[in-house]
Amino acid sequence: MRHTHATSDLLFKAALIADSYSLGLHWIYDTDLLDREPQEPDRLHPPLSHWHGTKQAGELTHYGDQLVHLQDYCRNHQRIQQSHYQHDWARWMSHYQGYIDKATASTLKRLEQGLAPAGSCSTELAVVSRIIGPLPLSNSRDEYLTQIDALVAATHNAEPTLMTARFFATVLLELLEGRPLLSTLEQNLSLLQPADAERAQQGLASATEETPLALRHFGIACEIHHALPGVLHLLAKYDQLVPLLQQNARAGGDSSARGMIAAILLTASKPDKLKQVPHTLYPAVLR
């Protein structure tokens, strides 16, 4: 099953493009503002939200920054061993100047206190964007999924998060085997908790709806029960990356998590779609 670093790097590129594109309106929840003053869709923007401090157009959110750290880690190690990765991540985070989210803050505090397990109980979806990291380190499906569990639990040690990550990781493997996107998503819904599976199915069924309205109906916050159906909506509705990212950003909220995961899976399904993204939408780290 082993996938090359080239495959991982392609998906990594898609995720960072989505993250950087989302930076401008990330964590804006004022829908009137979003609808009244939308940003120009054909370029990257600095963050409108104060949460991202001094970030500039073309930079990444903290999600993208943590994914960059993970990719570097995976290039220098043979596998993800949870405790080792956790402490390497914590050392890196001790010098990080970007936003420290709740999952990060909780995990760092638990590590400092010597608590076990140290991973937070966060059910935020963004950690799922890290499922691409272990691809080149795994020789089998079981080995890959075991490393996904270790990776996710290192910072988001909650059953709904672990199950959601396994769902998307399983879908990713099957897409890389050449299976069709939508049927693969639907056939693996049983891997989710029942309530999440139901909301994911609603996301798949919403493809005819206008994206900002559909995503706001599901909820645009970070939690899985809000963000999961939004990802499924994006994948059911769009066959091209640029309009997916544009409409996802317009909806506001945690656009980065939704966009990164959707971009990873669409690219895994149809790698040529990434070539259609203009280089003006590439983050600085990829130029």
N, C-alpha and C positions, 0 to 999 in steps of 0.2 A: 504493500500500500504506500510505501514511503514516497513522499512528495519532495521535490527539490526546493532549494532556497529560491530559485527563480519563480516557482509558483507562489511561494509565500510572499516574495517581494512584489509580485504583480498585485496581489490582494492588499498588501500593505500600502502600495501606492494608491489604490482605490479608496482605502479607508482614510488616508491622510488628506486626499483631495476633498472628500466629503466633510471631514472635520474642519479643515481650513475654510471651506465654503460656508459652513454653518456658523463660524465665529461671529460674523457681523450681527446676527439676530439671536444668537444663542442665549437662552434663559430670559428672553423677553416674553412676558405673559400678558401684556396689555394688547389685546387683540384689536382694539380701536386704533392704537398707534400703529400696529403692524399693517392694518388695512389702509390707514390714512397716508402713511409715509413709507411705502415699501422701498427697499434699497434697489439700486440698479442691478438687474439679475446677471449681467454679463461680466462682472468683475468681483474681485475679493474686497472685503470691507473690514475696517477695524471694528472691534466690538462696541455695540451700542450700550450693552449692559456694563455696570460698574464691576461686576464680579471678576472680570478678566484683567483688571488693573491696567498695566501699560502695554498690553499686547497690541500689535500692529497688524494691518492687513497683510495676509500671507503667512502669518504665524498660526500656531495650533492652539486648541483649547488644552486643558489639562488631560483630557482623554487622549488626544493625539500624542501629547508629550509622554504619557505613560506607555502608550503603544510603541513609541520609538525606543524607550528604555527596554521594553520586553524584547523587541527584535534584536537589539544589541546583545542582550543576555543570551538569547537563543543561538546567536552566531558564535558565542564563546563557550557554550556548554553542550553536553551530549544529551541532556534531558532536563526537565523541570522537576527538581526535587523541592517539595513545598517549603520546608524550613529554610533551605539555602536560598531559594529565590526570594522568599519573604524578607530575609535579612539583607540581601543585596538590594532589593527594592527600597527597603527602609533607609539604607545608607544613602542611596540616590535621593530619596525624598527629603532627607535631612538638609540638603543643599538646594532644594527646588524652590524657585521664586514665584511659581504660578499659583493658581487657586488650589487650596487643600479642601477637597470635598469631605462629606461626612464619613464615607466608608474609609477613606484614607486616614482621617483624623482618629477615628475609632480604632483602626488596626494599629496605628503607630502607638497610641496610648496603651493598648493591650500588650503590645510587644514590650514597651518600656516597663510595664508592671509585671512582666513575666507570666502573663495569663495564657492558658492553652484551652481550646484553640485560640489563636490570636486574631484570626480574621473576623471582621465585623459581621453583623447580622443584616447587612444592607441588601435590599431587594431592588436596587437600581439596575437598569438594563445595560448601562454603558460598558461594564466589564466584559460583556459578550463580544465586543469588538476585538478582544484579545485572543479569540479562538484560533487565529491564523498563526500565532507564535509557534506552537508545538508541531505544526505540520512536517517540517523537515527533520524532526527529532524522533519520529514515530515509525515503526516498521509494520504496525498492524492497527486495525481499527480499535481494538481493546486498549492497546498501549496509548494511542492518541487520546481516547476518551478518559483514560486514567490520568493523563497529564492535564487534560482540561479540568478535571475535578480538582487536582492539586493547585493549578493556576488560579482558578476562580475562588476556591476556598481560602486561598492565601489572604484575600482582601474582602471577599463577599461570601462569607460562610453561612448561607441561608438556603434551605431546601428549594424554595421556588427559583432562586437564582441559579443554583446548581442544575436543576432540571431544565431550565430555559437554556442555559449554556449547552447542555448535552443535546437538546433538541436542535439548536442551530448548528452545533458541531457535526451532528449526524447528517443533517441536511447538506452541510458544506462538503463532507466526504462524498456523498452520493452525487452531488453536482459535479465534482471533480472527476467522477467516474463516467460522466456523460448523461446523467438522468435529467429529465425536464424539470424546470424550476417549480412551477405551480403544483404539479402532481406530487412532487417530492415533499414540498411543504405540507400539503394536505395529508399525505400518507403517514407522516411522522407526528401528527398532532397528539397522538396518544402518549407521546413522551412527556407532554406537559401536564401540569396539574389540571384537573377537569375544568375549573373556572377559567384558567388561562387558555386552555384549548378552545373553549367556547368563544372567548373574546378574539382569539386568533382567527377562528373561522369567520367571525363577523368582519374582521379586517380583510380577509380574502374576498368576502362577498361585497365589499364596498367599492369595488374598482370603478363603478360608474359614477361615483360621487365626486364632487370637487374636493381636491386634497385638503386645503386648509380647513374646510368645514368638517370633513370626515375625521381628520386628526384631532380637531378640537372636540368633536363629539366623544371620541374615545378618551381624550385627556392628553395633554401635551407635557405632563410632568415626567420626572425621571423614573418613577416606579414601573416595574414590569407590567402591572395590570393596566397601566395607561399606555406605555410605549410599545408593548408587544403588538397589539392589533394595528398600530400605526405603521410598523415595519412591514407587516403583511399587506396592508393597503398599498404601500408604495411598490412592493414587488408585484402585486396583482395588477396594478394600473400602468406601470411604466416599463417600456422596453429600451429606454435610452437613459443614460446616467445624468446628463445635464438637466433635462426637464424634471427628473426625479429630485435632484438636489435643489433646484429652484423652487419648486412647489413645496417641498419639505421645509425649506427655510422660511417661506412665507407663513407657515402655520405657527411658527414661534415655539417657545418652550425648549425642551431638550432635543432640539433638532440634530445635534451632533450625534447622539447615541443612535437615533433612528437612521440617520443618513449613513453613518459608518457601516452599520450592519447590513443595510439594504445594498450599499455599494459593493461590499465584499461578496454578497451572494449573487448579485446580478453579474458581477465580473467573473465569478467562478463559473456561472452558467454560460456566459457569452463573453469570453475574454476580449474579443475585438471591440466591444462597446467602449472600452477604456481609451482606445485610439481616437475616438470621436470627441474626447474632452479637450478643448483648446488649452494650450500651455499657459495662457493667461490665468487659468483657474488652478494652476498647480501651486501648492504652497512653496515658500522659499526653500524649505529643506529638500525639495525634490528638483529644484532647478539647477 
